[in-house]
Amino acid sequence: MSKKWEHEFNKFCSKGCDTNATFALHLDITNNCDEIVGIEAAERIGGKSGYNLLLASVKKSCRLNF
């Protein structure tokens, strides 16, 4: 059941991105939301702990850098 809806959702997102730049932007922001929150929290924490959180937050986007 979930595979069917996953396929439908992916089809919806693909069509939305192809036809609407604002939709594509918001989808990209949503997909990276955890990174954005992690970066903001890391800035507030600061120091070594904040730096470690920052690295952990963006690691999945920058796989080749680590």
C-alpha positions in Angstrom: 0.0 0.0 0.0 2.7 2.5 1.0 4.7 1.8 -2.3 1.6 2.8 -4.3 1.2 6.1 -2.5 4.9 6.7 -2.5 4.9 6.4 -6.3 1.8 8.7 -6.5 3.5 11.3 -4.3 6.7 11.2 -6.2 4.8 11.6 -9.5 2.9 14.6 -8.0 6.1 16.2 -6.8 7.8 15.6 -10.1 5.0 17.2 -12.1 4.8 20.1 -9.6 8.5 20.8 -10.0 8.4 20.6 -13.8 5.5 23.1 -14.0 6.0 25.5 -11.1 9.3 26.9 -9.9 7.8 28.1 -6.6 6.6 24.5 -5.9 10.1 23.3 -6.7 11.7 25.8 -4.4 9.4 24.9 -1.5 9.9 21.2 -2.0 13.7 21.7 -1.9 13.4 23.8 1.3 11.1 21.1 2.8 13.6 18.3 1.9 16.4 20.2 3.6 14.4 21.5 6.5 16.3 19.4 9.1 19.6 20.8 7.8 18.3 24.4 8.1 17.1 23.8 11.7 20.4 22.1 12.5 22.5 25.0 11.2 20.4 27.6 13.1 20.7 25.6 16.3 24.5 25.2 15.8 24.9 29.0 15.4 23.0 29.5 18.7 25.0 26.9 20.6 28.4 28.0 19.3 31.8 26.6 20.3 32.9 23.1 19.8 29.4 21.6 20.4 27.9 23.9 17.9 30.5 23.1 15.3 30.0 19.4 15.8 26.2 19.8 15.4 26.8 21.9 12.2 29.0 19.1 10.7 26.4 16.5 11.6 23.6 18.6 10.1 25.1 19.1 6.7 27.0 15.8 6.4 24.4 14.1 4.3 24.5 17.0 1.7 28.2 17.1 1.5 29.1 13.4 1.5 32.3 13.9 -0.6 33.7 16.4 1.9 33.9 14.0 4.8 
